[in-house]
Amino acid sequence: MTPIIRTHRSRALVIIDALITALGWLAFSYLATAGVIAVMTGLDHSFEFSLMGSEVPVTHALLLYVTIAALNALILILWGTYRRRSTRTAPQSNAASDDASLAERFALSGAQLQDIRLSRLLVIHHADNGEISRWEGYDASNIRLTA
């Protein structure tokens, strides 16, 4: 599906987003690895728990966690495969692949489509048949949003 309205993000926001995401994954990886190493070397016994009155070794507890994670991943993969195959059998929509077909789809001229794309804040009104009847563009700097 091709989005009708594409919002471009600034390069700075994309870089900040990528850095924060990478930092989060690095912190998670460090904490998970340090915790597993501490448990495996016997320095941390926080994973030990009793199951039906008997102590379960740390390695068995970790094996149980890994098995549950693998089952969750398998269920997620099966669900994704099912969804991909079920949507593949559905009729494909004729998504606009270029500006000319997109403008034709909504009964717009190329200049009108470009005007819509360049607007920072836009209210689009549709006719009953789905065509764009009119739109109102606003200068976003003059609008104050209040709660």
Backbone as ProteinMPNN parsed JSONL, in Angstrom:
{"seq_chain_A": "MTPIIRTHRSRALVIIDALITALGWLAFSYLATAGVIAVMTGLDHSFEFSLMGSEVPVTHALLLYVTIAALNALILILWGTYRRRSTRTAPQSNAASDDASLAERFALSGAQLQDIRLSRLLVIHHADNGEISRWEGYDASNIRLTA", "coords_chain_A": {"N_chain_A": [[0.832, -1.165, 0.0], [0.589, 2.169, -0.855], [1.309, 5.101, 0.807], [-0.823, 7.955, 0.954], [-0.28, 10.473, 1.946], [2.807, 11.674, 2.643], [5.043, 12.188, 5.194], [7.888, 13.895, 5.761], [10.649, 13.394, 7.818], [13.011, 15.267, 9.665], [16.539, 15.014, 9.152], [18.044, 15.158, 11.485], [16.218, 14.349, 13.514], [15.795, 11.696, 12.76], [18.358, 10.626, 13.126], [18.698, 11.06, 15.905], [16.63, 9.438, 16.884], [17.54, 6.914, 15.983], [19.951, 6.723, 17.439], [19.041, 6.718, 20.131], [17.518, 4.385, 20.108], [19.52, 2.474, 19.504], [21.15, 2.812, 21.774], [19.39, 1.948, 23.772], [19.098, -0.785, 23.045], [21.753, -1.632, 23.368], [22.1, -1.237, 26.157], [20.162, -3.026, 27.137], [21.215, -5.452, 26.124], [23.693, -5.56, 27.472], [22.848, -5.69, 30.193], [21.327, -8.078, 30.179], [23.257, -9.977, 29.369], [25.222, -9.674, 31.399], [23.689, -10.452, 33.613], [23.081, -13.164, 33.011], [25.666, -14.239, 32.927], [26.452, -13.787, 35.592], [24.652, -15.441, 36.946], [25.298, -17.959, 35.892], [27.939, -18.275, 36.773], [27.547, -18.511, 39.413], [27.418, -16.365, 41.112], [25.104, -15.003, 41.523], [22.016, -15.731, 42.89], [19.424, -15.226, 42.353], [17.718, -16.25, 40.457], [16.964, -18.689, 41.334], [14.335, -20.766, 42.341], [11.598, -22.333, 44.049], [9.935, -25.197, 42.995], [7.096, -26.81, 43.367], [7.87, -27.529, 45.963], [10.555, -28.348, 45.778], [13.926, -27.318, 45.187], [14.873, -25.673, 42.223], [17.472, -25.973, 39.936], [19.629, -23.322, 38.736], [20.367, -23.487, 36.055], [18.328, -25.06, 34.974], [16.176, -23.366, 35.353], [16.909, -21.246, 33.66], [16.867, -22.654, 31.246], [14.151, -23.211, 31.103], [13.149, -20.582, 30.776], [14.293, -19.917, 28.29], [13.079, -21.837, 26.686], [10.386, -21.078, 26.853], [10.595, -18.549, 25.639], [11.374, -19.357, 23.061], [9.09, -20.769, 22.26], [7.238, -18.664, 22.247], [8.382, -17.122, 20.179], [8.076, -18.922, 18.047], [5.266, -19.081, 17.877], [4.73, -16.421, 17.162], [6.039, -16.266, 14.665], [4.559, -18.187, 13.21], [2.029, -16.951, 13.278], [2.591, -14.572, 11.851], [3.267, -15.651, 9.348], [0.845, -16.855, 8.662], [-0.807, -14.532, 8.507], [0.457, -13.175, 6.398], [0.06, -14.945, 4.264], [-2.739, -15.045, 4.228], [-3.434, -12.433, 3.565], [-2.273, -12.277, 1.104], [-3.869, -13.788, -0.551], [-6.084, -12.24, -0.741], [-7.75, -9.83, -2.82], [-5.621, -7.628, -4.516], [-5.198, -4.181, -3.932], [-5.437, -1.43, -6.152], [-2.989, 0.311, -5.819], [-1.703, 3.582, -5.955], [1.066, 4.206, -7.967], [2.532, 6.27, -8.918], [2.678, 9.883, -9.222], [0.882, 10.767, -11.193], [-1.09, 8.74, -11.491], [-2.058, 8.755, -8.894], [-3.115, 11.344, -8.666], [-5.104, 11.13, -10.601], [-6.696, 9.183, -9.439], [-7.925, 10.509, -7.305], [-9.169, 12.534, -8.596], [-7.706, 14.93, -9.122], [-5.604, 17.654, -10.159], [-2.157, 17.736, -11.218], [-0.894, 19.935, -10.083], [-2.618, 20.539, -7.974], [-2.308, 18.25, -6.394], [0.377, 18.526, -5.679], [0.187, 20.883, -4.198], [-1.323, 19.974, -2.023], [0.476, 18.13, -0.919], [2.535, 19.824, -0.079], [1.477, 21.28, 1.992], [1.541, 22.018, 5.431], [-0.373, 21.705, 7.419], [-3.487, 20.359, 7.026], [-6.866, 20.098, 6.057], [-8.962, 17.811, 4.717], [-11.769, 17.451, 2.695], [-14.125, 15.137, 1.687], [-16.129, 14.015, -1.069], [-19.282, 12.254, -1.516], [-18.729, 10.157, -3.245], [-16.098, 9.562, -2.77], [-14.131, 11.118, -3.866], [-11.934, 13.945, -3.583], [-13.409, 16.769, -2.444], [-12.873, 19.363, -1.55], [-10.224, 21.195, 0.046], [-8.588, 22.526, 2.927], [-5.935, 24.46, 3.623], [-3.611, 25.357, 6.153], [-1.534, 27.718, 7.837], [0.728, 26.452, 9.899], [2.14, 27.735, 11.893], [0.586, 29.764, 12.904], [-1.375, 28.613, 14.426], [-2.665, 27.774, 17.535], [-2.762, 25.23, 19.791], [-4.93, 24.145, 22.313], [-5.6, 22.575, 25.427]], "CA_chain_A": [[0.0, 0.0, 0.0], [1.342, 3.403, -0.943], [0.638, 6.141, 1.583], [-1.215, 9.134, 0.194], [0.436, 11.618, 2.506], [4.128, 11.291, 3.144], [5.615, 13.211, 6.052], [9.334, 13.739, 5.833], [11.237, 13.784, 9.086], [14.331, 15.86, 9.476], [17.654, 14.08, 9.33], [18.452, 15.194, 12.894], [15.305, 13.512, 14.294], [16.057, 10.299, 12.403], [19.618, 10.246, 13.781], [18.444, 10.984, 17.348], [15.819, 8.239, 17.091], [18.404, 5.748, 15.805], [20.901, 6.667, 18.562], [18.337, 6.312, 21.349], [17.179, 2.972, 19.948], [20.762, 1.702, 19.639], [21.555, 2.884, 23.18], [18.493, 1.061, 24.524], [19.454, -2.178, 22.772], [23.049, -1.902, 24.003], [21.88, -1.361, 27.598], [19.466, -4.295, 27.362], [22.156, -6.555, 25.866], [24.655, -5.6, 28.563], [22.213, -6.175, 31.42], [20.957, -9.482, 30.019], [24.487, -10.777, 29.36], [25.821, -9.63, 32.737], [22.861, -11.26, 34.501], [23.258, -14.584, 32.707], [27.022, -14.617, 33.361], [26.459, -13.828, 37.06], [23.919, -16.622, 37.382], [26.043, -19.157, 35.493], [29.137, -18.404, 37.595], [27.151, -18.759, 40.79], [27.483, -15.147, 41.91], [23.751, -14.498, 41.771], [21.077, -16.84, 43.075], [18.074, -14.673, 42.307], [16.888, -17.031, 39.552], [16.554, -19.945, 41.957], [12.996, -20.757, 42.899], [11.149, -23.678, 44.375], [8.83, -25.667, 42.174], [6.433, -27.919, 44.047], [8.576, -27.913, 47.171], [11.97, -28.666, 45.599], [14.71, -26.257, 44.562], [15.18, -25.878, 40.81], [18.781, -25.386, 39.64], [19.62, -22.123, 37.912], [20.42, -23.856, 34.627], [16.999, -25.512, 34.574], [15.33, -22.178, 35.272], [17.269, -20.56, 32.408], [16.372, -23.483, 30.144], [12.714, -22.987, 31.058], [12.932, -19.255, 30.196], [14.646, -19.985, 26.866], [12.039, -22.627, 26.019], [9.194, -20.224, 26.742], [10.893, -17.53, 24.625], [11.353, -20.018, 21.756], [7.691, -21.032, 21.924], [6.65, -17.377, 21.876], [8.882, -16.764, 18.851], [7.441, -19.824, 17.078], [3.881, -18.642, 17.708], [4.773, -15.167, 16.429], [6.393, -16.575, 13.276], [3.406, -18.84, 12.595], [0.988, -15.948, 13.096], [3.015, -13.701, 10.761], [3.15, -16.413, 8.096], [-0.586, -16.977, 8.389], [-1.313, -13.231, 8.081], [1.001, -12.854, 5.083], [-0.619, -15.777, 3.272], [-4.155, -14.697, 4.134], [-3.565, -11.168, 2.837], [-1.815, -12.491, -0.263], [-4.969, -14.334, -1.324], [-7.086, -11.19, -0.917], [-7.474, -9.042, -4.02], [-4.707, -6.516, -4.307], [-5.753, -2.888, -4.299], [-4.676, -0.73, -7.177], [-2.336, 1.421, -5.143], [-1.076, 4.497, -6.899], [2.504, 4.024, -7.984], [3.169, 7.527, -9.254], [1.843, 11.054, -8.977], [-0.187, 10.889, -12.187], [-2.19, 7.835, -11.157], [-2.62, 9.204, -7.619], [-3.944, 12.504, -8.96], [-6.279, 10.643, -11.325], [-7.506, 8.42, -8.494], [-8.71, 11.43, -6.489], [-9.674, 13.573, -9.5], [-6.953, 16.147, -8.86], [-4.554, 17.96, -11.127], [-0.82, 17.584, -10.64], [-0.611, 21.098, -9.243], [-3.39, 20.402, -6.734], [-1.659, 17.213, -5.59], [1.599, 19.109, -5.129], [-0.254, 21.833, -3.18], [-1.714, 19.173, -0.858], [1.689, 17.555, -0.324], [3.385, 20.85, 0.527], [0.803, 21.884, 3.141], [1.964, 21.485, 6.725], [-1.586, 21.347, 8.139], [-4.452, 20.258, 5.947], [-8.146, 19.451, 6.315], [-9.463, 17.342, 3.429], [-13.189, 17.136, 2.677], [-14.41, 14.184, 0.617], [-17.49, 13.902, -1.565], [-19.867, 10.941, -1.238], [-18.128, 9.136, -4.099], [-14.736, 9.327, -2.332], [-13.214, 12.104, -4.424], [-11.672, 15.098, -2.726], [-14.244, 17.881, -2.899], [-12.105, 20.575, -1.283], [-9.31, 21.093, 1.165], [-8.239, 23.788, 3.562], [-4.566, 24.462, 4.125], [-3.396, 26.359, 7.196], [-0.164, 27.974, 8.253], [0.801, 25.804, 11.217], [2.761, 28.609, 12.911], [-0.43, 30.658, 13.46], [-2.385, 27.843, 15.156], [-2.326, 27.434, 18.922], [-3.602, 24.143, 20.289], [-5.147, 24.207, 23.748], [-6.217, 21.364, 25.959]], "C_chain_A": [[0.883, 1.236, 0.0], [0.627, 4.479, -0.145], [0.325, 7.347, 0.71], [-0.414, 10.338, 0.655], [1.741, 11.111, 3.099], [4.69, 12.452, 3.953], [7.106, 12.951, 6.178], [9.827, 14.225, 7.183], [12.611, 14.368, 8.814], [15.404, 14.818, 9.768], [18.097, 14.027, 10.791], [17.545, 14.305, 13.747], [15.514, 12.025, 13.996], [17.324, 9.803, 13.102], [19.423, 10.114, 15.288], [17.645, 9.729, 17.678], [16.68, 6.981, 16.989], [19.392, 5.612, 16.965], [20.233, 6.206, 19.851], [17.964, 4.831, 21.279], [18.415, 2.098, 20.127], [21.244, 1.687, 21.084], [20.689, 1.968, 24.041], [18.832, -0.405, 24.311], [20.802, -2.547, 23.389], [22.886, -2.093, 25.511], [21.181, -2.677, 27.923], [20.421, -5.476, 27.178], [23.165, -6.688, 26.989], [24.037, -6.189, 29.826], [21.845, -7.652, 31.316], [22.193, -10.372, 30.065], [25.131, -10.81, 30.74], [25.015, -10.482, 33.715], [23.04, -12.745, 34.269], [24.636, -15.054, 33.16], [27.081, -14.723, 34.883], [25.75, -15.074, 37.575], [24.715, -17.887, 37.066], [27.31, -19.356, 36.319], [28.82, -18.604, 39.065], [27.207, -17.538, 41.676], [26.1, -14.622, 42.284], [22.812, -15.694, 41.846], [19.628, -16.371, 42.973], [17.159, -15.445, 41.361], [16.404, -18.332, 40.178], [15.162, -19.783, 42.554], [12.592, -22.187, 43.189], [9.933, -24.001, 43.522], [8.29, -26.916, 42.833], [7.282, -28.451, 45.198], [10.042, -28.248, 46.994], [12.664, -27.517, 44.868], [15.027, -26.634, 43.121], [16.541, -25.244, 40.54], [18.651, -24.209, 38.67], [19.601, -22.483, 36.431], [19.063, -24.354, 34.138], [16.036, -24.333, 34.449], [15.624, -21.41, 33.985], [16.77, -21.339, 31.199], [14.856, -23.321, 29.995], [12.402, -21.641, 30.41], [13.223, -19.261, 28.692], [13.59, -20.77, 26.099], [10.766, -21.804, 25.832], [9.41, -19.147, 25.683], [10.85, -18.137, 23.223], [9.92, -20.331, 21.321], [6.969, -19.745, 21.525], [7.096, -16.947, 20.487], [8.234, -17.635, 17.781], [5.993, -19.409, 16.813], [3.829, -17.348, 16.899], [5.095, -15.389, 14.952], [5.221, -17.234, 12.561], [2.278, -17.846, 12.333], [1.34, -15.01, 11.933], [2.898, -14.379, 9.411], [1.69, -16.558, 7.701], [-1.142, -15.66, 7.864], [-0.808, -12.864, 6.685], [0.294, -13.662, 4.005], [-2.085, -15.412, 3.125], [-4.346, -13.371, 3.403], [-3.108, -11.306, 1.397], [-2.945, -13.009, -1.134], [-6.06, -13.297, -1.551], [-6.752, -10.389, -2.172], [-6.6, -7.838, -3.687], [-5.375, -5.221, -4.731], [-4.855, -2.256, -5.359], [-4.063, 0.508, -6.557], [-1.62, 2.284, -6.182], [0.435, 4.363, -6.823], [3.231, 5.298, -8.363], [2.174, 8.675, -9.059], [0.667, 11.145, -9.939], [-1.368, 9.991, -11.842], [-2.839, 8.218, -9.828], [-3.541, 10.406, -7.838], [-5.219, 12.075, -9.681], [-7.239, 9.926, -10.385], [-8.416, 9.325, -7.671], [-9.239, 12.61, -7.295], [-9.032, 14.918, -9.195], [-6.012, 16.41, -10.025], [-3.21, 17.754, -10.432], [-0.46, 18.722, -9.719], [-1.364, 21.019, -7.919], [-2.763, 19.356, -5.813], [-0.395, 17.758, -4.936], [1.261, 20.101, -4.021], [-0.637, 21.098, -1.894], [-0.48, 18.629, -0.157], [2.534, 18.591, 0.401], [2.752, 21.512, 1.742], [1.257, 21.219, 4.431], [0.769, 21.017, 7.547], [-2.719, 21.427, 7.134], [-5.704, 19.557, 6.427], [-8.72, 19.093, 4.959], [-10.926, 16.953, 3.588], [-13.446, 16.244, 1.468], [-15.874, 14.254, 0.214], [-17.999, 12.498, -1.27], [-19.238, 9.836, -2.078], [-16.658, 8.892, -3.768], [-13.724, 10.304, -2.89], [-13.037, 13.251, -3.436], [-12.49, 16.264, -3.269], [-13.541, 19.217, -2.68], [-11.162, 20.3, -0.133], [-8.989, 22.482, 1.662], [-6.837, 23.649, 4.128], [-4.382, 25.594, 5.114], [-1.903, 26.532, 7.414], [-0.037, 27.487, 9.692], [1.383, 26.715, 12.286], [1.733, 29.53, 13.558], [-1.445, 29.927, 14.335], [-1.857, 27.5, 16.541], [-3.281, 26.358, 19.378], [-3.712, 24.266, 21.801], [-5.846, 22.943, 24.193], [-7.557, 21.667, 26.56]], "O_chain_A": [[1.827, 1.326, 0.784], [-0.549, 4.746, -0.394], [1.109, 7.714, -0.165], [0.069, 11.124, -0.159], [1.752, 10.225, 3.954], [4.799, 13.57, 3.45], [7.522, 11.894, 6.654], [9.477, 15.314, 7.636], [13.281, 14.001, 7.848], [15.193, 13.875, 10.529], [18.485, 12.966, 11.281], [18.036, 13.581, 14.612], [15.416, 11.193, 14.897], [17.355, 8.683, 13.612], [19.921, 9.165, 15.894], [17.952, 9.033, 18.646], [16.562, 6.081, 17.819], [19.645, 4.5, 17.427], [20.795, 5.394, 20.586], [18.079, 4.109, 22.269], [18.361, 1.087, 20.829], [21.702, 0.652, 21.57], [21.195, 1.29, 24.935], [18.855, -1.186, 25.262], [20.969, -3.662, 23.881], [23.472, -3.012, 26.082], [21.557, -3.365, 28.871], [20.43, -6.398, 27.993], [23.468, -7.8, 27.421], [24.617, -7.073, 30.457], [22.036, -8.402, 32.274], [22.183, -11.41, 30.726], [25.544, -11.874, 31.2], [25.596, -11.164, 34.559], [23.14, -13.512, 35.227], [24.767, -16.146, 33.715], [27.693, -15.651, 35.412], [26.204, -15.694, 38.537], [24.793, -18.791, 37.899], [27.719, -20.495, 36.544], [29.719, -18.84, 39.873], [27.057, -17.661, 42.892], [25.954, -13.879, 43.255], [22.817, -16.559, 40.97], [18.716, -17.045, 43.453], [15.938, -15.311, 41.45], [15.536, -19.004, 39.622], [14.863, -18.776, 43.195], [13.166, -23.133, 42.649], [9.029, -23.182, 43.356], [8.949, -27.955, 42.855], [7.401, -29.661, 45.388], [10.735, -28.423, 47.996], [12.06, -26.837, 44.039], [15.403, -27.771, 42.835], [16.747, -24.08, 40.885], [17.697, -24.116, 37.897], [18.896, -21.851, 35.644], [18.69, -24.093, 32.994], [15.189, -24.302, 33.556], [14.702, -20.973, 33.296], [16.3, -20.744, 30.229], [14.343, -23.297, 28.877], [11.493, -21.552, 29.584], [12.475, -18.672, 27.912], [13.244, -20.404, 24.976], [10.149, -21.838, 24.768], [8.499, -18.86, 24.906], [10.345, -17.506, 22.294], [9.577, -20.175, 20.149], [6.181, -19.737, 20.579], [6.285, -16.461, 19.699], [7.879, -17.135, 16.713], [5.548, -19.388, 15.666], [2.964, -17.199, 16.036], [4.485, -14.763, 14.085], [4.918, -16.88, 11.422], [1.641, -17.894, 11.281], [0.475, -14.69, 11.117], [2.478, -13.757, 8.435], [1.341, -16.398, 6.531], [-1.877, -15.658, 6.876], [-1.555, -12.308, 5.881], [-0.036, -13.127, 2.946], [-2.626, -15.461, 2.021], [-5.334, -13.206, 2.688], [-3.522, -10.519, 0.547], [-2.989, -12.712, -2.328], [-6.879, -13.453, -2.457], [-5.583, -10.285, -2.543], [-6.824, -7.134, -2.703], [-6.041, -5.166, -5.765], [-3.658, -2.535, -5.428], [-4.555, 1.621, -6.746], [-1.023, 1.788, -7.137], [1.015, 4.401, -5.738], [4.439, 5.399, -8.148], [0.997, 8.46, -8.771], [-0.425, 11.555, -9.547], [-2.518, 10.428, -11.894], [-4.042, 8.027, -9.653], [-4.625, 10.474, -7.258], [-6.296, 12.601, -9.401], [-8.456, 10.05, -10.521], [-9.552, 8.956, -7.37], [-9.711, 13.588, -6.716], [-9.724, 15.923, -9.03], [-5.668, 15.501, -10.78], [-3.144, 17.616, -9.21], [0.195, 18.521, -8.696], [-0.831, 21.381, -6.871], [-2.695, 19.552, -4.6], [-0.13, 17.481, -3.766], [1.964, 20.162, -3.013], [-0.31, 21.554, -0.798], [-0.399, 18.664, 1.071], [3.185, 18.269, 1.395], [3.435, 22.242, 2.46], [1.344, 19.993, 4.507], [0.875, 20.044, 8.293], [-2.893, 22.447, 6.466], [-5.628, 18.543, 7.12], [-8.944, 19.976, 4.131], [-11.281, 16.214, 4.506], [-13.031, 16.564, 0.355], [-16.749, 14.517, 1.04], [-17.235, 11.643, -0.822], [-19.219, 8.682, -1.651], [-16.021, 8.077, -4.436], [-12.577, 10.327, -2.444], [-13.881, 13.488, -2.571], [-12.295, 16.696, -4.405], [-13.609, 20.102, -3.532], [-11.288, 19.298, 0.571], [-9.099, 23.472, 0.939], [-6.586, 22.821, 5.004], [-4.938, 26.677, 4.931], [-1.116, 25.61, 7.201], [-0.639, 28.062, 10.599], [1.147, 26.493, 13.474], [1.973, 30.033, 14.656], [-2.303, 30.574, 14.934], [-0.743, 26.999, 16.691], [-4.495, 26.558, 19.354], [-2.712, 24.467, 22.489], [-6.589, 22.322, 23.433], [-8.228, 20.765, 27.061]]}, "name": "protein", "num_of_chains": 1, "seq": "MTPIIRTHRSRALVIIDALITALGWLAFSYLATAGVIAVMTGLDHSFEFSLMGSEVPVTHALLLYVTIAALNALILILWGTYRRRSTRTAPQSNAASDDASLAERFALSGAQLQDIRLSRLLVIHHADNGEISRWEGYDASNIRLTA"}
